[in-house]
């Protein structure tokens, strides 16, 4: 893809375009789960591929993305696939300043918009806590050790008030500095295989809860 095309496709809408077309509509018995996120989600299927094998899990992570980009592609990469559940893990790159300056309120607004779009289409929502980070070397004034816990508190509050499932990865992975435990990461930001092994049973429990809610309807 040429540089000009990349600039035009800011949200990377074409990234999964062909795969989405090939997947098609789910069968009546299929309970799809779409994972929406950034490099932490995209890297999951590379570092721990067995987690996505043999399950009705669809990975729609794109490295480097922030919440406005995910919101822009949410209809194409989530709603059009007609999943039963969407797992949204986002916000790290907003705080890291990857695409543009942001605020916690703007991040929350984008997450709430994604959740509202999903719920409006009958999709159960799992909003994940942002994983702990002590610092971003390329953005020294971002204070993620303080900003991420504050954002997670906002996400949890929204979830509790609106009947959305909140998935807390943070508490199981945080160290004494509000960073990611050394044994769970290779760079202080992204999980290694041990990190994903902590996340997997937590998200499976949340998915089971969401699917259980569907069964009661």
Secondary structure, 3 states (H helix, E strand, C coil): CCHHHHHHCCCCCCCCHHHHHHHCCCCCCCCCEEEEECHHHHHHHHHCHHHCCCCCEEEEECCCCCHHHHHHHHHHHCHHHCCCEEEEECCHHHHCCCCCCCCHHHHHHHHHHHHHHHHHCCCEEEEECCCCCCCCCCCCCCCHHHHHHHHHHHHHHHHHHHCCEEECCHHHHECCCCCECHHHECCCCCECHHHHHHHHHHHHHHHHHHHHHHHHC
